[in-house]
Amino acid sequence: MTNASSQDHDRWLRIIAQEHFGFPNDFQPNWETVLNPGEERNIGIVLKSRDIVCPDIVVRNRVAAPGSSDAMLLAEVATNDMLNDDAVAQWRQISSSDCSFYLYVPRGSGKKASS
């Protein structure tokens, strides 16, 4: 990803997180939204395969029961240059988790992202 594309991705990541994943809030005061912009790895999740992935957006429950996963929602934000087989494979892997998964792609790119 080019520097300009990375900046565009991170800008959309922050916009989407603010508009759709604004936790904590009055409805879910114990949830928090953690971002993994660019090359940052602020939070990861362990998949059933034991692989660790760092989705762009992770919403976690700060008071999860001991021994349970604290991740509640996961999201990935894609730009046009990210729509490739490697990204699709990663999205499939993330979507196999027990969390709800949201994928944001540019308008008109849904078919390409799901192939």
Residue frames as qw, qx, qy, qz and C-alpha x, y, z in Angstrom:
[[0.000, 0.891, 0.454, 0.000, 0.00, 0.00, 0.00],
 [0.391, 0.508, -0.038, 0.766, 1.36, 3.41, -0.91],
 [0.207, -0.152, -0.475, 0.842, 1.77, 6.12, 1.70],
 [0.331, -0.044, -0.121, -0.935, -1.15, 8.08, 0.21],
 [0.645, -0.207, -0.630, -0.380, -3.31, 4.95, 0.18],
 [0.492, -0.203, -0.711, 0.460, -2.31, 4.17, 3.78],
 [0.014, 0.087, 0.290, -0.953, -3.29, 7.68, 4.84],
 [0.509, -0.106, -0.361, -0.774, -6.61, 7.34, 3.00],
 [0.628, -0.211, -0.748, -0.033, -7.24, 3.98, 4.70],
 [0.351, -0.203, -0.618, 0.674, -6.47, 5.37, 8.14],
 [0.214, -0.014, 0.043, -0.976, -8.68, 8.41, 7.55],
 [0.637, -0.170, -0.479, -0.580, -11.62, 6.17, 6.60],
 [0.558, -0.153, -0.767, 0.276, -10.82, 3.87, 9.50],
 [0.118, -0.129, -0.485, 0.857, -11.18, 6.73, 11.97],
 [0.414, -0.039, -0.163, -0.895, -14.37, 8.03, 10.32],
 [0.674, -0.160, -0.642, -0.328, -16.02, 4.60, 10.33],
 [0.455, -0.152, -0.732, 0.483, -14.93, 3.90, 13.91],
 [0.057, 0.073, 0.319, -0.943, -16.33, 7.21, 15.10],
 [0.511, -0.006, -0.229, -0.829, -19.63, 6.88, 13.22],
 [0.797, -0.070, -0.480, -0.360, -20.34, 3.17, 13.76],
 [0.783, -0.159, -0.530, 0.284, -18.28, 1.98, 16.71],
 [0.014, -0.660, 0.231, -0.715, -18.40, 4.88, 19.17],
 [0.802, -0.492, -0.337, 0.005, -17.83, 2.94, 22.36],
 [0.049, -0.388, -0.849, 0.356, -18.05, 3.38, 25.24],
 [0.224, -0.336, -0.276, -0.872, -21.47, 5.00, 25.10],
 [0.506, -0.225, 0.371, -0.745, -24.62, 5.17, 27.23],
 [0.901, 0.057, -0.170, -0.395, -25.91, 1.89, 25.79],
 [0.941, 0.025, -0.231, 0.246, -22.62, -0.06, 26.19],
 [0.190, -0.937, 0.255, -0.146, -20.53, 1.73, 28.83],
 [0.716, -0.483, 0.487, 0.133, -18.18, -1.25, 29.31],
 [0.811, 0.390, 0.299, 0.317, -17.26, -1.62, 25.66],
 [0.137, -0.793, 0.255, 0.536, -14.33, 0.19, 24.10],
 [0.772, 0.630, 0.067, 0.048, -13.18, 0.60, 20.51],
 [0.502, -0.590, 0.447, 0.446, -9.51, -0.04, 19.75],
 [0.649, 0.737, -0.083, -0.168, -8.00, 0.75, 16.34],
 [0.733, -0.245, 0.442, 0.456, -5.08, -0.83, 14.51],
 [0.453, 0.868, -0.011, -0.202, -4.23, 1.87, 11.94],
 [0.338, 0.776, -0.531, -0.039, -1.38, 1.46, 9.49],
 [0.630, 0.252, -0.712, 0.181, 1.25, -0.89, 10.87],
 [0.297, -0.417, 0.546, -0.663, 0.16, -0.40, 14.49],
 [0.596, -0.177, -0.778, -0.093, -0.80, -3.51, 16.43],
 [0.257, -0.419, 0.376, -0.786, -2.65, -2.16, 19.44],
 [0.669, -0.079, 0.573, -0.466, -4.90, -5.19, 19.94],
 [0.338, 0.225, -0.827, -0.389, -5.16, -8.63, 18.42],
 [0.825, -0.119, 0.230, -0.503, -7.50, -11.57, 18.66],
 [0.193, -0.284, 0.934, 0.098, -6.73, -15.27, 18.78],
 [0.691, 0.144, -0.349, -0.617, -8.68, -17.31, 16.26],
 [0.937, -0.151, 0.212, -0.232, -9.78, -20.93, 16.68],
 [0.855, 0.424, -0.202, 0.219, -6.79, -21.86, 14.51],
 [0.682, -0.552, -0.063, 0.476, -4.59, -20.20, 17.18],
 [0.448, 0.397, 0.174, 0.782, -3.50, -17.57, 14.65],
 [0.171, -0.657, -0.324, 0.659, -3.36, -14.03, 15.99],
 [0.300, 0.549, 0.438, 0.646, -4.83, -11.32, 13.78],
 [0.151, -0.419, -0.279, 0.851, -5.16, -7.58, 14.27],
 [0.234, 0.696, 0.610, 0.298, -8.32, -6.32, 12.55],
 [0.174, 0.478, 0.057, 0.859, -8.59, -2.61, 11.83],
 [0.423, -0.455, 0.155, -0.769, -11.31, -2.19, 14.47],
 [0.460, -0.172, -0.852, 0.182, -11.80, -4.29, 17.60],
 [0.466, -0.546, 0.063, -0.694, -14.60, -3.55, 20.02],
 [0.480, 0.022, -0.823, 0.303, -13.94, -5.24, 23.33],
 [0.603, -0.696, -0.278, -0.274, -15.79, -5.67, 26.59],
 [0.142, 0.630, -0.542, 0.538, -13.59, -4.24, 29.34],
 [0.492, -0.328, 0.608, -0.529, -15.37, -6.37, 31.96],
 [0.752, 0.149, -0.556, -0.321, -15.53, -9.74, 30.16],
 [0.886, -0.407, 0.137, -0.173, -15.86, -12.83, 32.30],
 [0.283, -0.632, 0.708, 0.140, -12.53, -14.48, 33.18],
 [0.489, -0.058, 0.848, 0.195, -11.54, -17.03, 30.57],
 [0.525, 0.669, 0.525, 0.004, -13.84, -15.62, 27.91],
 [0.451, 0.289, 0.283, 0.796, -12.90, -13.54, 24.91],
 [0.043, -0.616, -0.323, 0.717, -13.34, -9.83, 25.45],
 [0.014, 0.120, -0.504, -0.855, -13.70, -9.10, 21.70],
 [0.435, 0.462, 0.600, -0.487, -17.30, -8.32, 20.75],
 [0.600, 0.764, 0.198, -0.133, -17.16, -6.80, 17.25],
 [0.544, -0.292, 0.456, 0.642, -14.50, -6.78, 14.53],
 [0.509, 0.820, 0.196, -0.173, -14.21, -4.67, 11.39],
 [0.581, -0.113, 0.410, 0.694, -11.90, -4.23, 8.46],
 [0.296, 0.851, 0.079, -0.426, -11.72, -1.16, 6.22],
 [0.689, 0.084, 0.508, 0.509, -10.50, -1.63, 2.65],
 [0.199, 0.707, -0.191, -0.652, -9.39, 0.80, -0.03],
 [0.797, 0.524, -0.098, -0.284, -9.43, -0.07, -3.74],
 [0.421, 0.616, -0.664, 0.055, -5.79, -1.17, -3.78],
 [0.325, -0.323, 0.807, -0.371, -6.46, -3.61, -0.92],
 [0.844, 0.195, 0.220, -0.449, -9.00, -5.67, -2.88],
 [0.431, 0.499, -0.736, -0.150, -6.88, -8.71, -3.67],
 [0.815, -0.097, -0.560, -0.113, -6.73, -12.43, -2.91],
 [0.430, 0.084, -0.650, 0.621, -4.50, -11.97, 0.16],
 [0.248, -0.156, 0.291, -0.911, -6.93, -9.49, 1.72],
 [0.754, -0.136, -0.297, -0.570, -9.93, -11.71, 0.96],
 [0.720, -0.019, -0.669, 0.185, -8.15, -14.65, 2.62],
 [0.181, 0.086, -0.565, 0.800, -7.46, -12.53, 5.71],
 [0.475, -0.153, 0.059, -0.865, -11.09, -11.34, 5.85],
 [0.802, -0.112, -0.504, -0.301, -12.32, -14.92, 5.64],
 [0.553, 0.020, -0.684, 0.475, -10.00, -15.87, 8.48],
 [0.064, -0.096, 0.404, -0.907, -11.20, -12.98, 10.66],
 [0.616, -0.131, -0.162, -0.760, -14.84, -13.69, 9.85],
 [0.704, -0.076, -0.705, -0.044, -14.40, -17.24, 11.18],
 [0.105, 0.138, -0.657, 0.734, -14.11, -15.87, 14.73],
 [0.150, -0.529, -0.819, 0.165, -17.01, -15.96, 17.16],
 [0.032, -0.503, -0.207, 0.839, -17.39, -12.17, 16.88],
 [0.481, 0.792, 0.359, -0.108, -19.60, -10.19, 14.56],
 [0.501, -0.201, 0.387, 0.748, -17.49, -9.08, 11.60],
 [0.358, 0.865, 0.236, -0.261, -18.04, -6.02, 9.41],
 [0.583, -0.011, 0.416, 0.698, -16.20, -5.33, 6.17],
 [0.209, 0.866, 0.142, -0.431, -16.20, -1.82, 4.69],
 [0.566, 0.075, 0.520, 0.635, -15.20, -1.56, 1.03],
 [0.068, 0.271, -0.183, -0.943, -15.44, 1.31, -1.45],
 [0.624, 0.444, 0.305, -0.566, -18.82, 1.79, -3.11],
 [0.733, 0.546, -0.242, -0.324, -19.23, -0.57, -6.02],
 [0.252, 0.544, -0.797, 0.074, -16.54, -2.97, -4.80],
 [0.715, -0.247, 0.471, -0.454, -18.69, -5.46, -2.91],
 [0.953, 0.268, -0.022, -0.139, -18.60, -8.13, -5.60],
 [0.549, 0.604, -0.503, 0.284, -14.84, -7.90, -5.97],
 [0.215, -0.540, 0.630, -0.515, -14.38, -8.07, -2.17],
 [0.795, -0.136, 0.425, -0.410, -16.53, -11.19, -1.83],
 [0.844, 0.420, -0.299, -0.146, -14.84, -13.19, -4.59]]
